Amino acid sequence: IVVTGEQDISTMVESIIEKKLHENSFPVSNIEETLSVLTRYGRYDIPLHALQNHKLNAHILLFVKVDTTGIEPLEYYGRITGQYFSTITLKLIDITTNNIITTRVNSAKYTQRNMRDNIQEVTEQMLTEIPKEIENFWNTK
């Protein structure tokens, strides 16, 4: 799993994905185990800081990019706070062929109060079919 983008949300998204994959008994390698991904997957805009010189032991790269796309004022109960908008893009990439297996894109709206719940809901929606797609990928190899 390689997750890039806005730090607070990226950390949440990575945790949710790891938990979901572990629940489905999939082994997970995270960013600390990544090597030659930069040269092999540079076209997917993986930033340099996301890649360490570690060995990649995987068949599939799950690349997630989190972009905060905007903020607008939100008034409730006489208080004004910010409502944030983020886009989460998830790509499953076959490491052997560099082909994208599937892509998912979803948007989230949240405030500081409901950020965790809303990000979790959006991420889990994106993941509903991912374990099945990974299993199908492995079955065809």
C-alpha positions, -999 to +999 in steps of 0.1 A: +000+000+000+013+034-010-008+064+002+001+100-006-016+133-002-029+153+028-011+138+058-040+135+083-064+120+059-038+098+042-029+082+075-066+075+083-072+060+048-041+038+050-052+024+084-088+017+071-074-001+040-049-022+060-076-032+084-100-042+056-074-062+038-063-079+070-099-088+078-100-106+044-067-124+051-046-105+026-009-099+034-001-063+033+032-046+027+034-009+034+056+020+022+085+009+043+089-022+021+089-004-013+119-003-037+121+003-074+086+016-075+097+051-085+112+040-118+086+014-125+055+034-115+066+070-120+038+076-145+014+072-116+027+103-099+041+086-068+061+113-051+098+108-042+091+112-004+067+083-005+093+059-018+121+045+004+149+022-008+133-009+005+124-041-012+089-045-027+074-079-019+040-078-036+021-088-066-002-058-065+005-022-057-025-005-040-018+032-047-040+058-030-039+095-035-058+119-013-064+154-025-081+181-004-099+199-032-116+228-013-130+243+019-161+265+024-176+281+054-203+261+072-226+276+097-245+256+123-260+266+156-246+301+151-210+289+147-190+290+116-165+263+108-149+249+076-164+222+055-136+204+036-138+185+003-114+157-006-110+133-034-096+098-028-083+079-057-074+042-054-056+022-081-048-015-080-017-020-102-003-053-114+034-051-105+045-076-131+028-059-161+024-023-148-013-026-158-040-010-138-064-037-125-090-012-113-095+024-103-119+038-078-125+075-071-147+089-044-153+123-028-157+131+009-172+162+026-163+166+063-157+190+091-131+187+119-158+171+140-169+144+116-137+139+096-129+104+109-164+090+104-169+105+069-135+095+056-140+060+069-174+057+053-161+069+019-130+047+021-150+016+030-174+023+001-144+023-022-132-010-008-163-031-010-152-050-042-115-047-038-109-080-018-129-098-045-109-081-073-076-090-056-087-126-052-098-128-089-064-113-099-045-139-079-067-167-093-059-157-129-021-156-122 
